[in-house]
Amino acid sequence: MRLKISLLKEPKHQELVSCVGWNTAEELYSCSDDHQIVKWNLLTSETSQIVKLPDDIYPIDLHWFPKSLGIKKQTQAETFVLTSSDGKFHLISKLGRVEKSVEAHCGAVLAGRWNYEGTALVTVGEDGQIKIWSKTGMLRSTLAQQGTPVYSVAWGPDSEKVLYTAGKQLIIKPLQPNAKVLQWKAHDGIILKVDWNSVNDLILSAGEDCKYKVWDSYGRPLYSSQPHEHPITSVAWAPDGELFAVGSFHTLRLCDKTGWSYALEKPNTGSIFNITWSIDGTQIAGACGNGHVVFAHVVEQRWEWKDFQVTLTKRRTMQVRNVLNDAVDLLEFRDRVIKASLNYAHLVVSTSLQCYVFSTKNWNTPLIFDLKEGTVSLILQAERHFLLVDGGGIYLYSYDGRFLSSPKFPGMRTDILNAQTVSLSNDTIAIKDKADEKIIFLFEASTGKPLGDGKFLSHKNEILEIALDQKGLTNDRKIAFIDKNRDLCITSVKRFGKEEQIIKLGTMVHTLAWSDTCNILCGLQDTRFTVWYYPNTVYVDRDILPKTLYERDASEFSKNPHIVSFVGNQVTIRRADGSLIHISISPYPAILHEYVSSSKWEDAVRLCRFVKEQTMWACLAAMAVANRDMTTAEIAYAAIGEIDKVQYINSIKNLPSKESKMAHILMFSGNIQEAEMVLLQAGLVYQAIQININLYNWERALELAVKYKTHVDTVLAYRQKFLETFGKQETNKRYLQYAEGLEIDWEKIKAKIEMEITKERERSSSSQPSKNIGLMH
């Protein structure tokens, strides 16, 4: 990725340009010390003077009123705030009419910023004051007072906090009175510029110590650049939070959100005092010290999938290369390319007006449809369909261009969604709530309606990253997520009535990804790269989960690596310095998943015997139990030396009825309540009581016996025997109550138990004439 710079031969301004701001993706306004405000039209390459300010007003900062999301154009959206050296800020229309001038600070007003909703304006000045104003320019409050000039200010993503500079310090102050203020020393020189992104919640700062830095919203350092030759005079986030730009003397740099640099350009600009990104995030404009306005387009973005590499060579041109035969195709677009995604044998490209869907089998005839809104901020793909996110909403389309659904939930803000907070599979859409970060909303992909009984998924901690598995049946769909404690959890997305269990898979996990071909999960844990070959093992037999993992040392990936993709058996990881590392994992677990999904149990056993690996046998054991194939489970458990489980499976196979077998398989997986329910629904009350006795679940055993008025004496007898074994006295009041005056006759109890077993056998043989009552598929 690099920047394509364009600079006019002669500057349009006579003095230094202090600030620039995009009104639309093609229209820019620039202000200069020559008192002129100039409009630039990039489509026609024309410039025109909008207004000449009085000679005593020197403009310092400009910010357009935010385009309200999903709302029809308002008149207010056509105005911008201009701060100036005379202590005022001015609200100016796009035609250049000064709507209002407000006395704001003693000395120059150094920066002014609208919040994301356009309901408030913050200004900072040489007098060290931070003031909040209404959108009409009425003073609401003086938020803080510093002893030194405040050079830059930025709103927090929720518009509830303000970040500002104070010499070498950065300060985050909430708008609520008495809320905790966060302050830290950020640079060794005066901080000149800050920016805070609403999508990734990261902070940029630039200072006279010639460095730029990236911070999280708690003030923890994530990246610090090497010192440059000159002070860093400007920084700005791209709207989607994936990139940022840095400006200095004769220097323009494009960086990844983690800090490493994609491109360094040296245009003849003098110092770049202000940088602003276009609304669609494809180009930047810089205000230059020598009177120029510098424009730069982001080109040479790359997307890779299997044998294909797609490169954005120009604003409207992509090059597709097949690395197997070196075939090259050129894709030409009518408008500028804004976003693209390559996955599942399809390339989806959004331009400012249309969406193009290419199949990797045929690059010549794309499917084209018009977009509702121009600026697509996110494209996600699944095997059957893809998702577009823009300022107005979330839209799901099939690969043949049919509109499928548009999920909505209360307080939805699409401008802050990214690949970590939205996940898509063939049947489900999952979206993390920004208002309450412990909640994940789940929707049916085909209808956009809430999934299951309509309840959202709620976790005890804030959730950082979510990912849906891609294969298998809808009823088995799982979602994995990383929470604030860096725990990796997994749960089912189908939620009917009963609260689904959220199970912890791993700790200190920083990044995760599901394979696109089967439900294998990989993640980076502390110093290890871990692959969960069959994550569902936690629902079947948690004891053998460690045996189903593949682990290797991850210290070679350095600090803060990130999993980019998991295609087939190839995992791509990006290191903190931007380099990509490819890891191949064993292809056999994927083949095993395939055999099991098509119930080829003999082939699965043969594969495990061929590979001779414990992880394969452990996965097969868990898969067989999950699919109720106890014969295969027995072979697999024997292969990993779990003899006690082999004996238990053998005892299950000898049970008289299929309900008993089902119940004991559920017990094997730890689902005791479900096992009990299966038996009670089949009328096998004694068996339900017996499993509770076997588990020493005495309270429940007696409760069932009393409720169904049967085998109370059996429960009391087993309880008495249990207490005698350990030389204890009965202390449970309920047991004492029912044992009063009851003589225990073991002969009678054994006869009753025999009768129950005989009854079950007879029932079973009459309902199932065939002798083969195994639970095979």
QUIPE-V420386 format. One record per pair of residues at least 6 apart in sequence whose C-alpha atoms are under 6 Angstrom apart, sorted by the first residue. I is the first residue (numbers start at 0). GAP is how many residues later the second one is. Records with the same first field share a line. If there is no record, write none. Layout:
I=GAP + GAP
This chain:
0=261 + 298 + 299 + 300
1=261 + 296 + 297
2=293 + 294 + 295
3=292 + 293
4=290 + 291
5=289
6=287
10=280 + 281
12=278
13=20 + 277
14=18 + 19 + 276
15=16 + 17 + 273 + 274 + 275
16=14 + 15 + 270 + 271 + 272 + 274
17=14 + 42 + 269
18=11 + 12 + 42 + 43 + 255 + 268
19=9 + 10 + 267
20=7 + 8
21=6 + 256
24=253 + 254
25=16
26=13 + 14
27=11 + 12
28=9 + 10
29=7 + 8
30=6
32=25
34=17 + 18
35=16
36=12 + 13 + 14
37=10 + 11 + 12
38=8 + 9
39=7
49=46
50=45
57=26 + 27
58=24 + 25
59=23 + 24
60=21 + 22 + 50
61=19 + 20
62=17 + 18
63=16
64=12 + 14 + 15
65=52
66=10
68=322 + 323
69=322
77=15 + 16
78=13 + 14 + 15
79=11 + 12
80=9 + 10
81=7 + 8
82=6 + 26
83=25
84=23
85=22
86=17 + 18 + 19 + 20 + 21 + 22
87=14 + 15 + 16
88=12 + 13
89=10 + 11
90=7 + 8 + 9
91=6 + 7
105=21
106=19
107=17 + 18
108=15 + 16
109=14 + 15 + 41
110=12 + 13 + 41
111=10 + 11
112=8 + 9
113=6 + 7
114=44
118=16
119=13 + 14 + 15
120=11 + 12
121=9 + 10
122=7 + 8
123=6 + 26
124=25
125=23
126=22
127=17 + 18 + 19 + 20 + 21 + 22
128=15 + 16
129=12 + 13 + 14
130=10 + 11 + 12
131=8 + 9
132=6 + 7
149=15 + 16
150=41
151=12 + 13 + 41 + 42
152=10 + 11
153=8 + 9 + 41
154=7
155=6
156=41
159=14 + 15
160=12 + 13 + 14
161=10 + 11
162=8 + 9
163=7
166=23
167=17 + 19 + 21 + 22 + 23
168=15 + 16 + 17
169=13 + 14
170=11 + 12
171=9 + 10
172=8
187=21
188=18 + 19 + 20
189=17 + 18
190=15 + 16
191=14 + 15
192=12 + 13 + 41
193=10 + 11
194=8 + 9 + 41
195=6 + 7
197=218
198=42 + 217
199=41
201=13 + 14 + 15
202=11 + 12 + 13
203=9 + 10
204=7 + 8
205=6 + 26
206=25
207=23
209=17 + 18 + 20 + 21 + 22
210=14 + 16
211=13
212=10 + 11
213=8 + 9
214=6 + 7
222=36
231=16
232=14 + 15 + 40
233=12 + 13 + 39 + 40
234=10 + 11
235=8 + 9
236=7
237=6 + 39 + 43
238=42
241=15
242=12 + 13 + 14
243=11
244=8 + 9
245=6 + 7
246=25
247=23 + 24
248=21 + 22
249=16 + 17 + 18 + 19 + 20 + 21
250=14 + 15
251=13
252=10 + 11
253=7 + 8 + 9
254=6 + 7
259=317
268=19 + 21
269=18 + 19 + 20
270=17 + 18
271=14 + 15 + 16
272=14
273=12 + 13
274=10 + 11
275=8 + 9
276=6 + 7
277=6
279=95
281=16
282=13 + 14 + 15
283=11 + 12
284=9 + 10
285=7 + 8
286=6
298=13 + 14
299=11 + 12 + 13
300=10 + 11
301=8 + 9
302=6 + 7
304=38
306=15 + 16
307=13 + 14
308=11 + 12
309=9 + 10
310=7 + 8
311=6
314=21
315=16 + 17 + 20 + 21
316=14 + 15
317=12 + 13
318=10 + 11
319=8 + 9
320=6 + 7
334=16
335=15
336=14
337=12 + 13
338=10 + 11
339=8 + 9
340=6 + 7
343=39
344=15
345=12 + 13 + 14
346=10 + 11
347=8 + 9
348=6 + 7
351=22
352=18 + 21
353=15 + 16 + 17
354=13 + 14
355=10 + 11 + 12
356=9 + 10
357=8
374=15
375=13 + 14
376=12 + 13
377=10 + 11
378=8 + 9
379=6 + 7
381=43 + 44
383=42
384=12 + 13 + 14
385=10 + 11
386=8 + 9
387=6 + 7
390=23 + 24
392=21
393=12
394=11
395=8 + 9
396=6 + 7
403=42
404=42 + 43
405=42
406=41
419=45 + 46
420=10 + 11 + 44 + 45
421=8 + 9
422=6 + 7 + 44 + 45
424=45
426=17 + 18
427=15 + 16 + 17
428=13 + 14 + 16
429=11 + 12
430=9 + 10
431=8
432=6 + 7
436=25 + 26
437=20 + 21 + 23 + 24 + 25
438=18 + 19
439=16 + 17
440=15
441=8 + 9
442=6 + 7 + 8
443=7
451=42 + 43 + 44
452=43
461=21 + 22
462=20 + 21
463=18 + 19
464=16 + 17
465=14 + 15
466=12 + 13
467=11
468=9 + 45 + 50
470=47 + 48
476=16
477=13 + 14 + 15
478=11 + 12
479=9 + 10
480=7 + 8
481=6
485=22 + 23
486=19 + 20 + 21
487=16 + 17 + 18
488=14 + 15 + 16
489=12 + 13
490=11
507=17 + 18
508=15 + 16
509=14
510=12 + 13 + 51
511=10 + 11
512=8 + 9
513=6 + 7
514=51 + 52
515=51
516=51
519=12 + 13 + 14
520=10 + 11
521=8 + 9
522=7
526=27 + 28
527=24 + 25 + 26
528=22 + 23 + 25
529=20 + 21
530=18 + 19
531=17
532=15 + 16
536=8 + 85
539=129
540=128
546=68
547=67 + 70 + 71
556=18
559=16
560=13 + 14 + 15
561=11 + 12
562=9 + 10
563=8 + 9
564=6 + 7
568=15 + 16 + 18
569=13 + 14
570=11 + 12
571=9 + 10
572=7 + 8
573=6
591=12
594=9
607=8
616=19
620=12 + 15 + 16
623=9
624=8
628=147
633=12
651=9
655=105
656=107
662=12
665=9
666=8
675=12
678=9
688=12
691=9
704=6 + 7
